[in-house]
Amino acid sequence: LMQLFTIGLHELRPDGSVVTDAGGRPVETYGNADVMALARVFTGYGWAFPDSELTEAKLRAGWPDYSADGDRRIDLQRMKAYPGQHSLLEKRLFAGKPWERSIAAGGSAASDLKIALDTLANHPNVAPFMSEQLIKRFVTSNPSRAYVARVAAVWANNGRGVRGDLAAVLRAILLDTEARSDTMLADARYGKLREPMMRFGHWLRAFNARPNDGVWTIWNLEDPVTSLGQNPQRSPSVFNFFRPDYAPPGPILGAGLTAPEFQITHETTLTGYSNFMSYLAERGFGGKILPSYS
């Protein structure tokens, strides 16, 4: 939650540059005590089984029923807080920092969670950290510090006093001078590589591809020799298919730049992509997608 989706590993200035200590070392955003505090916050949540199934007698008899026959689609419901399993200890976040927050002992799972999430959402790192990640995904792998600062300012305030307005943030990203200026196209450091699924989607749109039975068939596309080497919603870890700071060895790394998508773009996956697209153009996707070249 902290490392990937809110504040990142190191404290940042509004333009996304890293804050360092007197010795030139990056200042960490959180420590083990913060991890333990958040772990306490999240205690007590589980599958939303009806209380009638969680009696001592039913539990002894083997309930809840996790079998396919007993499926109540609980995985599609909100998780449920079980008071008896929630930590009642105090949870102290970011001790010694200006944004320190103490969650008093004895609170409920829901109230503790709200305070913790609000604390993270208002952390000064969120705006620059998340803004830069979104710019990397939508526009360019190496945005300028000024670009990050402009978007982070919109994250902090959408112009109407609202923080975290993602619609306003996305508009700021896509309408920024660096995203739309023709002069940026001449900058060798500008732009980004499309990951395989994005390249595939662009091809489908370019040729107005349509499934002839009304169903988009997606099977396993992970094979790097005969397929894309990337499967929708099946990244190998919570860290995605590639690291946001990855740089391939060579000129890009030597210039201190990043090109995250190159972590899954190499000789093998390029051959696989070519094989996959050749097969697709000739036979359609899964025998169902027939591109229209008219």
C-alpha positions as a Markdown table, in Angstrom:
| # | Residue | x | y | z |
|---|---|---|---|---|
| 1 | Leu | 0.0 | 0.0 | 0.0 |
| 2 | Met | 2.7 | 2.5 | 0.9 |
| 3 | Gln | 5.5 | 1.4 | -1.4 |
| 4 | Leu | 3.5 | 1.0 | -4.6 |
| 5 | Phe | 0.2 | 2.9 | -4.4 |
| 6 | Thr | 0.6 | 5.9 | -2.2 |
| 7 | Ile | 3.9 | 7.4 | -0.9 |
| 8 | Gly | 6.8 | 5.3 | -2.3 |
| 9 | Leu | 10.1 | 4.5 | -0.6 |
| 10 | His | 11.7 | 7.9 | -0.3 |
| 11 | Glu | 10.5 | 11.3 | 0.7 |
| 12 | Leu | 10.0 | 13.6 | -2.3 |
| 13 | Arg | 9.8 | 17.3 | -3.1 |
| 14 | Pro | 6.8 | 18.6 | -4.9 |
| 15 | Asp | 8.6 | 18.1 | -8.3 |
| 16 | Gly | 9.3 | 14.4 | -7.5 |
| 17 | Ser | 13.0 | 14.8 | -6.7 |
| 18 | Val | 14.3 | 12.8 | -3.8 |
| 19 | Val | 14.9 | 14.4 | -0.4 |
| 20 | Thr | 18.4 | 13.5 | 1.0 |
| 21 | Asp | 19.9 | 13.8 | 4.5 |
| 22 | Ala | 23.1 | 15.5 | 5.4 |
| 23 | Gly | 25.1 | 12.6 | 4.1 |
| 24 | Gly | 23.4 | 12.6 | 0.7 |
| 25 | Arg | 21.3 | 9.5 | 1.4 |
| 26 | Pro | 17.6 | 9.3 | 0.4 |
| 27 | Val | 15.3 | 9.8 | 3.3 |
| 28 | Glu | 13.0 | 6.8 | 3.7 |
| 29 | Thr | 9.2 | 7.5 | 3.9 |
| 30 | Tyr | 8.5 | 4.8 | 6.4 |
| 31 | Gly | 10.1 | 2.2 | 8.7 |
| 32 | Asn | 9.3 | -1.1 | 10.3 |
| 33 | Ala | 7.2 | 0.6 | 13.0 |
| 34 | Asp | 4.9 | 2.1 | 10.3 |
| 35 | Val | 4.5 | -1.3 | 8.7 |
| 36 | Met | 3.6 | -2.9 | 12.0 |
| 37 | Ala | 1.1 | -0.1 | 12.8 |
| 38 | Leu | -0.6 | -0.6 | 9.4 |
| 39 | Ala | -0.6 | -4.3 | 10.0 |
| 40 | Arg | -2.6 | -3.7 | 13.2 |
| 41 | Val | -5.0 | -1.4 | 11.3 |
| 42 | Phe | -5.9 | -4.2 | 8.8 |
| 43 | Thr | -6.5 | -6.9 | 11.3 |
| 44 | Gly | -10.0 | -8.3 | 11.6 |
| 45 | Tyr | -11.0 | -8.3 | 8.0 |
| 46 | Gly | -12.1 | -11.5 | 6.2 |
| 47 | Trp | -14.6 | -13.0 | 3.8 |
| 48 | Ala | -18.2 | -11.7 | 4.3 |
| 49 | Phe | -19.9 | -14.9 | 5.4 |
| 50 | Pro | -23.2 | -14.5 | 7.1 |
| 51 | Asp | -22.9 | -14.4 | 10.9 |
| 52 | Ser | -25.2 | -17.4 | 11.1 |
| 53 | Glu | -22.5 | -19.5 | 9.5 |
| 54 | Leu | -19.8 | -18.4 | 11.9 |
| 55 | Thr | -21.3 | -19.9 | 15.1 |
| 56 | Glu | -19.0 | -22.1 | 17.2 |
| 57 | Ala | -21.0 | -25.2 | 16.3 |
| 58 | Lys | -20.9 | -24.5 | 12.5 |
| 59 | Leu | -17.2 | -23.8 | 12.7 |
| 60 | Arg | -16.6 | -27.1 | 14.4 |
| 61 | Ala | -18.6 | -28.8 | 11.8 |
| 62 | Gly | -16.4 | -27.5 | 9.0 |
| 63 | Trp | -18.0 | -24.2 | 8.1 |
| 64 | Pro | -17.6 | -21.8 | 6.3 |
| 65 | Asp | -18.0 | -23.9 | 3.2 |
| 66 | Tyr | -15.3 | -23.0 | 0.7 |
| 67 | Ser | -16.3 | -25.7 | -1.9 |
| 68 | Ala | -17.6 | -24.9 | -5.3 |
| 69 | Asp | -21.0 | -26.3 | -4.4 |
| 70 | Gly | -21.2 | -24.0 | -1.4 |
| 71 | Asp | -20.1 | -20.9 | -3.3 |
| 72 | Arg | -22.1 | -17.8 | -2.4 |
| 73 | Arg | -19.8 | -15.5 | -4.5 |
| 74 | Ile | -18.4 | -14.0 | -1.4 |
| 75 | Asp | -15.3 | -13.0 | -3.3 |
| 76 | Leu | -17.4 | -10.4 | -5.1 |
| 77 | Gln | -18.6 | -8.8 | -1.8 |
| 78 | Arg | -16.9 | -6.3 | 0.4 |
| 79 | Met | -14.7 | -7.7 | 3.1 |
| 80 | Lys | -16.2 | -7.9 | 6.5 |
| 81 | Ala | -14.7 | -6.7 | 9.8 |
| 82 | Tyr | -14.9 | -9.1 | 12.7 |
| 83 | Pro | -14.5 | -7.1 | 15.9 |
| 84 | Gly | -13.1 | -10.0 | 17.9 |
| 85 | Gln | -10.1 | -10.2 | 15.5 |
| 86 | His | -9.2 | -6.5 | 15.3 |
| 87 | Ser | -6.2 | -5.2 | 17.2 |
| 88 | Leu | -7.3 | -2.7 | 19.9 |
| 89 | Leu | -3.8 | -1.4 | 20.4 |
| 90 | Glu | -2.7 | 2.1 | 19.5 |
| 91 | Lys | -1.4 | 2.5 | 15.9 |
| 92 | Arg | 1.2 | 5.3 | 15.5 |
| 93 | Leu | 2.1 | 6.3 | 12.0 |
| 94 | Phe | 5.2 | 8.3 | 10.9 |
| 95 | Ala | 6.4 | 9.1 | 14.4 |
| 96 | Gly | 8.6 | 12.2 | 14.5 |
| 97 | Lys | 7.4 | 13.5 | 11.2 |
| 98 | Pro | 5.2 | 16.6 | 10.6 |
| 99 | Trp | 2.5 | 14.3 | 9.3 |
| 100 | Glu | 2.6 | 12.0 | 12.3 |
| 101 | Arg | -0.8 | 10.5 | 13.3 |
| 102 | Ser | -1.8 | 8.4 | 16.3 |
| 103 | Ile | -4.8 | 6.2 | 16.0 |
| 104 | Ala | -6.1 | 5.8 | 19.6 |
| 105 | Ala | -6.4 | 2.4 | 21.2 |
| 106 | Gly | -9.8 | 0.7 | 21.3 |
| 107 | Gly | -11.1 | 1.9 | 17.9 |
| 108 | Ser | -13.1 | -0.3 | 15.5 |
| 109 | Ala | -11.7 | -1.8 | 12.4 |
| 110 | Ala | -13.7 | 0.6 | 10.2 |
| 111 | Ser | -12.7 | 3.7 | 12.1 |
| 112 | Asp | -9.0 | 2.8 | 12.3 |
| 113 | Leu | -9.0 | 2.0 | 8.6 |
| 114 | Lys | -10.5 | 5.4 | 7.6 |
| 115 | Ile | -8.0 | 7.3 | 9.7 |
| 116 | Ala | -5.0 | 5.3 | 8.3 |
| 117 | Leu | -6.2 | 5.8 | 4.7 |
| 118 | Asp | -6.9 | 9.5 | 5.2 |
| 119 | Thr | -3.4 | 9.9 | 6.7 |
| 120 | Leu | -1.8 | 8.2 | 3.7 |
| 121 | Ala | -4.0 | 10.2 | 1.3 |
| 122 | Asn | -2.8 | 13.5 | 2.8 |
| 123 | His | 0.9 | 12.6 | 3.0 |
| 124 | Pro | 2.9 | 15.1 | 1.0 |
| 125 | Asn | 4.5 | 12.3 | -1.0 |
| 126 | Val | 1.3 | 11.2 | -2.6 |
| 127 | Ala | 0.9 | 14.0 | -5.2 |
| 128 | Pro | 4.5 | 13.9 | -6.7 |
| 129 | Phe | 4.8 | 10.1 | -6.4 |
| 130 | Met | 1.5 | 9.1 | -8.0 |
| 131 | Ser | 1.7 | 12.0 | -10.5 |
| 132 | Glu | 5.0 | 10.8 | -11.9 |
| 133 | Gln | 3.9 | 7.2 | -12.1 |
| 134 | Leu | 0.8 | 8.2 | -14.1 |
| 135 | Ile | 2.8 | 10.4 | -16.4 |
| 136 | Lys | 5.1 | 7.4 | -17.0 |
| 137 | Arg | 2.1 | 5.2 | -18.0 |
| 138 | Phe | 0.3 | 7.7 | -20.1 |
| 139 | Val | 2.9 | 10.0 | -21.7 |
| 140 | Thr | 6.7 | 9.6 | -21.2 |
| 141 | Ser | 9.1 | 7.5 | -19.2 |
| 142 | Asn | 11.2 | 10.5 | -18.3 |
| 143 | Pro | 9.1 | 13.5 | -17.5 |
| 144 | Ser | 10.8 | 16.7 | -16.4 |
| 145 | Arg | 10.7 | 17.8 | -12.8 |
| 146 | Ala | 8.6 | 20.8 | -13.9 |
| 147 | Tyr | 6.1 | 18.5 | -15.6 |
| 148 | Val | 5.8 | 16.4 | -12.4 |
| 149 | Ala | 5.4 | 19.6 | -10.3 |
| 150 | Arg | 2.6 | 21.0 | -12.4 |
| 151 | Val | 0.6 | 17.7 | -12.2 |
| 152 | Ala | 1.3 | 17.3 | -8.5 |
| 153 | Ala | 0.0 | 20.8 | -7.9 |
| 154 | Val | -3.3 | 19.8 | -9.5 |
| 155 | Trp | -3.3 | 16.6 | -7.4 |
| 156 | Ala | -3.0 | 18.8 | -4.3 |
| 157 | Asn | -5.7 | 21.2 | -5.5 |
| 158 | Asn | -7.8 | 20.9 | -8.5 |
| 159 | Gly | -8.5 | 24.6 | -8.5 |
| 160 | Arg | -11.6 | 24.2 | -6.3 |
| 161 | Gly | -9.8 | 23.2 | -3.2 |
| 162 | Val | -10.3 | 19.4 | -3.8 |
| 163 | Arg | -7.3 | 17.1 | -3.3 |
| 164 | Gly | -6.9 | 13.9 | -5.3 |
| 165 | Asp | -9.3 | 14.7 | -8.1 |
| 166 | Leu | -8.1 | 12.0 | -10.5 |
| 167 | Ala | -10.1 | 13.4 | -13.5 |
| 168 | Ala | -8.4 | 16.8 | -13.0 |
| 169 | Val | -5.0 | 15.0 | -12.6 |
| 170 | Leu | -5.5 | 13.1 | -15.9 |
| 171 | Arg | -6.5 | 16.2 | -17.7 |
| 172 | Ala | -3.4 | 17.9 | -16.4 |
| 173 | Ile | -1.2 | 15.0 | -17.6 |
| 174 | Leu | -2.6 | 14.8 | -21.1 |
| 175 | Leu | -3.0 | 18.5 | -21.8 |
| 176 | Asp | 0.4 | 19.6 | -20.4 |
| 177 | Thr | 2.8 | 21.3 | -22.7 |
| 178 | Glu | 5.2 | 18.4 | -22.5 |
| 179 | Ala | 2.5 | 16.0 | -23.6 |
| 180 | Arg | 1.3 | 18.0 | -26.6 |
| 181 | Ser | 4.2 | 20.1 | -27.9 |
| 182 | Asp | 5.7 | 19.1 | -31.2 |
| 183 | Thr | 9.1 | 20.2 | -30.1 |
| 184 | Met | 9.2 | 17.3 | -27.6 |
| 185 | Leu | 9.1 | 14.8 | -30.5 |
| 186 | Ala | 12.6 | 15.9 | -31.4 |
| 187 | Asp | 13.9 | 15.1 | -27.9 |
| 188 | Ala | 15.5 | 11.7 | -27.9 |
| 189 | Arg | 14.7 | 11.4 | -24.2 |
| 190 | Tyr | 10.9 | 11.9 | -24.8 |
| 191 | Gly | 8.2 | 9.2 | -25.2 |
| 192 | Lys | 7.7 | 5.7 | -24.0 |
| 193 | Leu | 7.7 | 2.1 | -25.3 |
| 194 | Arg | 4.3 | 0.5 | -25.6 |
| 195 | Glu | 4.0 | -2.7 | -23.6 |
| 196 | Pro | 2.9 | -5.8 | -25.6 |
| 197 | Met | -0.8 | -5.6 | -24.7 |
| 198 | Met | -0.9 | -1.9 | -25.6 |
| 199 | Arg | 0.7 | -2.6 | -29.0 |
| 200 | Phe | -1.8 | -5.4 | -29.6 |
| 201 | Gly | -4.7 | -3.1 | -28.8 |
| 202 | His | -3.4 | -0.4 | -31.1 |
| 203 | Trp | -3.2 | -2.9 | -33.9 |
| 204 | Leu | -6.7 | -4.0 | -33.4 |
| 205 | Arg | -8.0 | -0.4 | -33.4 |
| 206 | Ala | -5.9 | 0.5 | -36.5 |
| 207 | Phe | -7.5 | -2.3 | -38.5 |
| 208 | Asn | -10.9 | -2.0 | -37.0 |
| 209 | Ala | -10.8 | -5.6 | -35.8 |
| 210 | Arg | -14.1 | -7.1 | -34.6 |
| 211 | Pro | -14.9 | -10.5 | -33.1 |
| 212 | Asn | -17.2 | -12.3 | -35.5 |
| 213 | Asp | -19.2 | -13.9 | -32.7 |
| 214 | Gly | -19.4 | -10.8 | -30.5 |
| 215 | Val | -17.0 | -12.1 | -27.9 |
| 216 | Trp | -13.4 | -11.1 | -27.4 |
| 217 | Thr | -11.6 | -14.3 | -26.6 |
| 218 | Ile | -8.5 | -13.9 | -24.4 |
| 219 | Trp | -6.5 | -16.9 | -23.5 |
| 220 | Asn | -3.0 | -17.3 | -22.0 |
| 221 | Leu | -0.7 | -14.9 | -23.8 |
| 222 | Glu | 2.3 | -15.4 | -21.6 |
| 223 | Asp | 4.4 | -17.6 | -23.9 |
| 224 | Pro | 7.3 | -15.4 | -24.9 |
| 225 | Val | 8.1 | -17.4 | -28.0 |
| 226 | Thr | 4.7 | -17.7 | -29.7 |
| 227 | Ser | 2.7 | -15.0 | -28.0 |
| 228 | Leu | 2.8 | -11.5 | -26.4 |
| 229 | Gly | 4.8 | -12.5 | -23.3 |
| 230 | Gln | 2.2 | -10.6 | -21.3 |
| 231 | Asn | -1.2 | -11.7 | -20.1 |
| 232 | Pro | -4.0 | -9.2 | -19.0 |
| 233 | Gln | -4.4 | -9.0 | -15.2 |
| 234 | Arg | -1.8 | -11.7 | -14.6 |
| 235 | Ser | 1.3 | -9.8 | -13.7 |
| 236 | Pro | 3.8 | -12.1 | -12.0 |
| 237 | Ser | 3.7 | -10.0 | -8.8 |
| 238 | Val | 2.1 | -7.0 | -7.2 |
| 239 | Phe | 5.0 | -5.0 | -8.7 |
| 240 | Asn | 3.5 | -5.3 | -12.2 |
| 241 | Phe | 5.1 | -6.8 | -15.3 |
| 242 | Phe | 8.1 | -4.4 | -15.0 |
| 243 | Arg | 9.7 | -2.1 | -12.5 |
| 244 | Pro | 8.8 | 1.6 | -12.9 |
| 245 | Asp | 12.5 | 2.6 | -12.6 |
| 246 | Tyr | 13.9 | -0.1 | -15.0 |
| 247 | Ala | 16.5 | 1.0 | -17.5 |
| 248 | Pro | 18.0 | -1.4 | -20.1 |
| 249 | Pro | 21.8 | -1.7 | -20.1 |
| 250 | Gly | 23.4 | 0.6 | -22.7 |
| 251 | Pro | 22.7 | 4.2 | -23.7 |
| 252 | Ile | 19.5 | 4.6 | -21.8 |
| 253 | Leu | 21.0 | 3.4 | -18.5 |
| 254 | Gly | 24.2 | 5.4 | -19.3 |
| 255 | Ala | 22.2 | 8.5 | -19.7 |
| 256 | Gly | 20.5 | 8.1 | -16.3 |
| 257 | Leu | 17.1 | 7.5 | -18.0 |
| 258 | Thr | 14.4 | 4.9 | -17.5 |
| 259 | Ala | 12.5 | 2.8 | -19.9 |
| 260 | Pro | 10.3 | 0.4 | -17.8 |
| 261 | Glu | 8.6 | -1.5 | -20.6 |
| 262 | Phe | 12.0 | -2.7 | -21.9 |
| 263 | Gln | 12.2 | -5.1 | -19.0 |
| 264 | Ile | 9.8 | -7.4 | -20.8 |
| 265 | Thr | 11.0 | -6.4 | -24.3 |
| 266 | His | 14.0 | -8.3 | -25.6 |
| 267 | Glu | 15.0 | -10.7 | -28.3 |
| 268 | Thr | 12.7 | -13.5 | -27.2 |
| 269 | Thr | 9.6 | -11.5 | -26.6 |
| 270 | Leu | 10.0 | -9.5 | -29.9 |
| 271 | Thr | 10.2 | -12.8 | -31.8 |
| 272 | Gly | 7.1 | -14.0 | -30.0 |
| 273 | Tyr | 5.3 | -10.9 | -30.8 |
| 274 | Ser | 6.1 | -11.2 | -34.4 |
| 275 | Asn | 5.0 | -14.8 | -34.5 |
| 276 | Phe | 1.8 | -14.0 | -32.7 |
| 277 | Met | 0.9 | -11.1 | -35.0 |
| 278 | Ser | 1.7 | -13.1 | -38.1 |
| 279 | Tyr | -0.6 | -15.9 | -37.0 |
| 280 | Leu | -3.3 | -13.4 | -36.0 |
| 281 | Ala | -3.2 | -11.5 | -39.3 |
| 282 | Glu | -3.6 | -14.7 | -41.2 |
| 283 | Arg | -6.1 | -16.7 | -39.1 |
| 284 | Gly | -7.7 | -14.4 | -36.6 |
| 285 | Phe | -7.5 | -14.5 | -32.9 |
| 286 | Gly | -8.6 | -17.8 | -31.5 |
| 287 | Gly | -10.5 | -18.4 | -34.7 |
| 288 | Lys | -13.0 | -15.6 | -33.7 |
| 289 | Ile | -11.4 | -12.2 | -34.4 |
| 290 | Leu | -11.3 | -11.5 | -38.1 |
| 291 | Pro | -9.6 | -8.1 | -38.9 |
| 292 | Ser | -11.2 | -6.0 | -41.6 |
| 293 | Tyr | -8.7 | -4.5 | -44.0 |
| 294 | Ser | -11.3 | -2.6 | -46.1 |
